[in-house]
Amino acid sequence: LYFDADGNLFRSRFFEAVMNSHARLTYAKVGAMLLDGDPALCAEYAAVLPHLHDLYGLYQLLHTARAERGAIDFDTVETRFRFDDQGKLAAIEPMVRHDAHKVIEECMLAANVAAARHLLRHKMPALYRIHEKPSAQKLTDLSEFLGELGLRLEGGESPTAKDYANLLDRVKVRPDFHVIQVVLLRSMMQAVYSDNNVGHFGLAFPAYAHFTSPIRRYPDLMVHRAIKHLLSGEALEAFDYTHQHLTAMGEHCSATERRADDATRDAADTLKCEYMLDKVGESFDGVISGVNSFGIFVELDGIYVSGLVHITALDYDYFHFDPIGHRLTGERTGRVYRLGDTLRVKVAAVSIDDRKIDFILAEKIEGPGKGRGGAGKGDRRPRKASGKGGKAEAGPSARTDGGGGRRKRRRNKG
C-alpha cells in the first residue's frame, strides 16, 4: 500500500506471498514501546522500532483522514472475562484499547479498501462488505427523538456519516450523551455481505471489502480467491463463482455472522448469570439501557451486567410505552422511566438455564412529580404498559435478555 503525505491511499499492489512473523510482537509490547518508551523493550526490539514509529506516524495520518472523511466512531464498551485459578469467573472488565490496537485497525481498514478498489477496477465479481444508509422510517423516528431534546441531525432526508459524526461531536459534553449515542446507533442499518457494492455508510467508504482475515472469515477467503483469479490472468468468465453463487453466499454469510454473534452473546450471558448467582438480594446502581412495553433493562455500573425490571415490578400504575422517546410513563403518578436514567435495583432472581436475570427496584419511589412517582398503600390497581409499541398486561415476572444486557451492534466493525 502506498500513501501520500496526507494519508491518502493512492496505489496498491497485490501478489501471492508467505508471511513470516520474526518479531512476534503483541499489542501490550508495542503500546509499551510507542506510548511509554519502555527502555528494555525498545532495546530488545531495536531492529524493528524505527518501522514501528513509521507505522505510528501513518496511523496518525489515517486517523486524521478518518475524522475528516466523517466516519462514525461510536464510543461503546466491550468487555472481557477474567477467571481465577479454579476456572471460576472472577471479574467482568472493560477491554482497554490503546493506540497499538488502533494502528492495526487503521492498517486493516486501508487493506480492505485497497482490496475493494482492486476488485471494482477490474470488474471482478466478489463479495463486498456493505452498510446501507438508515431507512426513512428510522430517520423519522430519530428526528422525533432528537427534536424533543432540541437537537437536529443535518442532512435532511439523506444524512451522511459525517452528519452523524458531527452530531456526536456536538453532544459529547452533554450529560445525556450516552442516551443520544445509543439512539443514534440503533437508527443504523446492519452491515452485510453482498456482491452489489453500495458502499459502507458508517465508515464513509464508497467501496469496502473484508480481506484481512481469510483464516477465520469465509467472505475474506472469497475475496482472496477473486484476487488470485485476477492474478492468474484468466478471463473473468472463468471464475468459479457466478452472480447467483455470490448473492446466495452473501446472504448465507450474513446470516451465519448473526448466528455467531448470537452464540457469543449466549455464552457471555451464561457466564454473567453464573457470576450473579451469589449476588441475589444485593443492590446495585445502574443505568436504564433499554425500554420496552414489558419493562426496563438496567445495566449495572462497573460490572457490565444487565437484567430486566419487569413492568409488574414497577410502581402500581398504568404505564404508557413511547418507543420514540424510549420511555415508560405512569398514567396516574407521572413517573417516567427513560433510557439513560439512573436507578438502584436489587437482584431478585437468576436463571443460568434461561440465561436471564430479574431485578426489582431497590428503593420505593414516593410522591408524584416529574420523573418521580409512587402508588399509595391503598392503591392496588393492576399494572400494564400501553402505547405505540402495544400493550403488556400485568402478569408473572418475566425475564428477557437479562444476562447479556443490551444487544449491541458492533461499533462499525465493517
N, C-alpha and C positions, 0 to 999 in steps of 0.2 A: 504494500500500500504506500502511495506517495501523497504527502500533504504539503500544502504551501505554508507560508509564514502565518497565515490566519487560521490554520487548522482545517482548511478545505481539502477534501479528498479529490484529487484531480487525475489520478491514474492508478490502475491496479493490474496485477499480472497473476494469472493462475497457472499452476503446474503441479504435477504429481511429485510428492516428496515424502520422506520419513522424518519425523520429529524426534530428536533425542534430547532429553532433559538432563543437562550436565550439572547445573547448579542446584536443582531441586529446591527452589525457594518456596516459602509459604507466605501467606498474607501477613502473618504476625512478624516474620523476619523482615519482609520488605517495608512494612509500616515502621518497624523499629529503626531501620536504616534511613528511610526517606524523611520521616517525621521527627524522630528523636535523635538521629545521628549516632546510634549505638556504636561505640568505638570498636568493640570486639567483633561485632557482625560486619562492620564496614571493613575491618582488616581481613576477616575471613573471606569475604566476597569482593575483594578489591578489584578483581578482574572484570566483574560484571557491573560494579557500582556505577561507572560512567554511563553505561547503557540504561540503567535504571533511572538515572537523573534525566537523561534524554527523554525516556518514556514518560516520566512525570511531567516534564515540560510540555510534551504533546498532549497529555491528559488535560492540563490546564487550558490549552487552546481549544480542545474539543469540548470541554465543559462550558467554556465561554460561548462557543458556537452553538451549543445545545440551547443555552438560555436565549440567545439572540434568535434562534430558529423558532422558539416558542414551545419546545417540548414540555409536556406536563410532567411535573415531578411531585407526586403525592407523598406526603410525609407520613407513611404508615410504619407500624412497628411489627417486625417479625420476631418470633420467639424461638428459643431452643430449650431442650430439656436437659437438666443435669442430674445424673444418677449417683447414688452413694456406692460404697464398696459392695453392698449386698444386692445391688441392682434395683434398688427402690428409688423412685423419683424423689429427689431431694429439693429441687427448685425449678421454677419456670422463669427463665431470664430473657431479657431482650437481646437480640443479636446486634452486636456493635459493628457497624460498617464504617471503616475509615477510608482514607484516600487510596490505600493499596487495593482495596476492593473496587473502588471507582475507576482506577486506572485500567484494570482488566475489563470492567464493564464497558467503558467507552471504546476500548480497542475491539471488543466483541461486536459492539454496535456498528463500528466502522467496517469490520469484515463482513457483517451481514448485509450492510448497504452495498458494499462492493460486489458481493455475490448477486444480489438482486439486479443491480445495474448491468452486470455482465450478461445475465440471462436475458434481460429485456433487450439489450443492444443486439443480441444475436437471434432474437425472436425464438428463444428456446422454450418449449413447453416445460413448466416446472410449478412447484408449489411455492406460493408466497405467503408471508405472514401478514394478514390484512387486519385493519382495525377501522371499521366504518365510523362515520360521524354520528353523533347522537340522533335518535329518531325525533320527529316533530313532536310526538306526544311527550317524550322525556324532556324536551326543551321547554314545552309549555308548562309542565309540572315544575320544572326547575325555576322558570321565570316567576311563577306564582310564589314559590317558597322564598326566593330572593327578594321579591317585591315586599313581602311582609317585614323584611329586615332593612328595607331602604336600599337594597343593592340591585345591581343590574349587570347581566352578562352582555358584553358588547358583541356585535356581530349579527344582531337581528335573528333571522330565521336560519342563518348558516354561520354560526360562530366557528372560529378556528381554534386550534390548540393554543395559540398564543393568547387568544381572548380568555381562555380558561386559566392559563398561567398568570396572566396579568391580574385577574380577579383574585386568585390565590395569593399573589404577592400583596395586593391591597388589603386583604383581610387578615394577614398572618399575625397582626398585633392585637386583634380583637379577642375578647375572652371566649367568644363562641366560634373561634376559628375551626376547632375540631369538628363541630357540628356542620359548618358550611363545607368543609373538606369532604366529609362523609357523603353529604347530599350531592356534591359535585361528582364524586367518584361513582355514586350509584346512577347518575344520569348517563354514564358512558356505556357504550356497547362493549361486547366481549370480543377480544381478538380471536381470530380463527385462521385456519389454513384454507387456501383457495388457489386455483390456477388462474383466477381472474384478478389481476393486480388492481386494487383501488387505493393503494397507499396505506400508510399507518397514521391514523389521526393523532393518537396520543403522543407518539414520538415525533410527529411532524415530518415524516419522511414520505416522499412520493412513491418510493419503492423500497420494500424491505423483505428479507427472507431469513429463515433460520438456517445458518450454515455452520456454526461453530461447535456443535455438539453431536456429531454423527454417531458416536458410540453409545449414546443414551436416548436419542430422539429420532424417530423414524423420518419425519419431514426433512431433517438436516441431511440424513443419508440420501434421500431422494434428490436434494439439491446437489449433493456431491456427484450423484450418478449423472445428473443433467450436465454439470460442468465437465465431467470426464468424457461425456459423449461429445461435447464441443471440442475438447482437446484431441479427441481421436480423429477429427476431421471428417467424420461420416455425415451424411445428409440428415437433416432434422427429421425427415420422414422415417428414418431407420431407427429412431429412438423407440425403446421397448414399450413406452407408456403413451397412450393416446389421451386426448382431451377427456374422454369419458372415464378412462382409468384415473386420471389425476383429480377429476371432480369428485369421484367416489372416494378416492384416497384422502382428499382434503376433509370431506365430511367425516370419514371414519377416524382420522387422526384428531380432529377437533373434539369428537365425542369421547375418544379414548383419553384425551388430555383432561376433559372434565371429570371423567370417571376416576382417573388417577388422583386428581385434586380432591375428589370426594373421599377416596380411600385414605389419603393422607390426613384429611380432616377427621375422619372416623378414628384413626389410630391416635391422633392427638387428643380427641375428645375422651377416649378411653383412659389415656394417661392422666388427663386433667381430673376426670371423675375419681380415679384412684387416689390422686393427690388430695382431693377434697373430702374423702371418706371420713377421716378423723377430725374434720372441722365442722361437722354438723352441730348446730347450736351456737356456733361462733358468729360474731357480727363483723362486717367489713364495710368500709366506704367504697363507693363505686360510682360509675357514670352510666347513664342510660345510653346503650349502644344500638338499640333497635326498638321500634314501637310497632305493634300490630293490633289488630282488633281483639285479640285474645289476651293481651298483656304487654309487658315491657321486658326487654332484655337488659341486664345490668352487667357491665364488665367491672370486676373488682380492681381497685387501684393496686398497682405493684406486683400482682401475681398473674395478671392476664388470663383470668378465668371468667367466663360468663355463665349466667343462668337466667331462668325465667321467673319473673314475678307474675303469676297468672292473674287475670282480671278478677278472679274470685278472692284473691289475697289483698286486693286494694281496698280503699275506703268503701263503706256502704253507700253506693251511689249508682246512677246510670252514667256510663262513660261513653262519650261520642268519639269515635276514631276519625282523625283527619289525616289521610295518607299524604296529602300535600304538605301540611305543616308538621308531619311526623310527631303527632301528639295525641294523647287521650285527655279529654276534658270532662270533668264531672258536671252533670246537668244541674244538680242541686247545690253542691258545695263550691263549684267553680274551680276545684282542684285540677291543675294541669300537670301531666307527666309528659315531658317533651324530650326529644333526642338531645343528648348533651347535658341534661340536668344531673346534678349530683344527688345521690341517695345513700342512706345507710341501710343495709339489708342484713338479714340473718339467713344462714344456710339451713334450709328446712329438710331437704332430702337429697340423696344422691343415688343414682342408679347406674352402675357400671354396665350392666347388660344393655340398657337402653341408651347409654352414653348421654345422660341428661341430668341436670341439676336444677332443683327448685329453690328459690329464695322467697322470703316473706319480708315485709317491711320491718325493720328493727325497732323503729320508733313510731308510735301512733301520732299522726299529724292532726292537730286540733284546730278548729276555727276556720270559717270560710274566709276567702280573700284571694287575691291574685297569687297564683302558684301554690296556695295552701288551702287546706280544707279538711273536714273530718265529719263523720256522722255522729250524731248524738247517741247516747247509750240506748235510748228507746227506739231508735230507727233500725229496723231490720228488714228494709225493703231489699228485694233481690237486686243483684248487680249484673250489669250487662254492658257491652260496648256496642255502639252503633255508629254509622257514618257511611261515607262513600265506600269504605272497604268492606261493608257488610256488617252483620251482627254476630256477636258472640254472647250467648246466653250463659247465665251463671251455671256452674256445674262443678264436678270434681276437679281438683287441681291437676293441671296438665303440664307436661314437661316437653319442651321442644327446643332442640338445638342448644341445650344449655352448656354442655361440656366444652364445646368448641368456640362458643362466643360468636361474634359477628362472622358471617360468611363473607370474607373479604376477597374481592378480586385482587389479583396480583398487581403490584404497582407497575403498570405498563411494562410488564416484563418482556413484551414484544411478541 
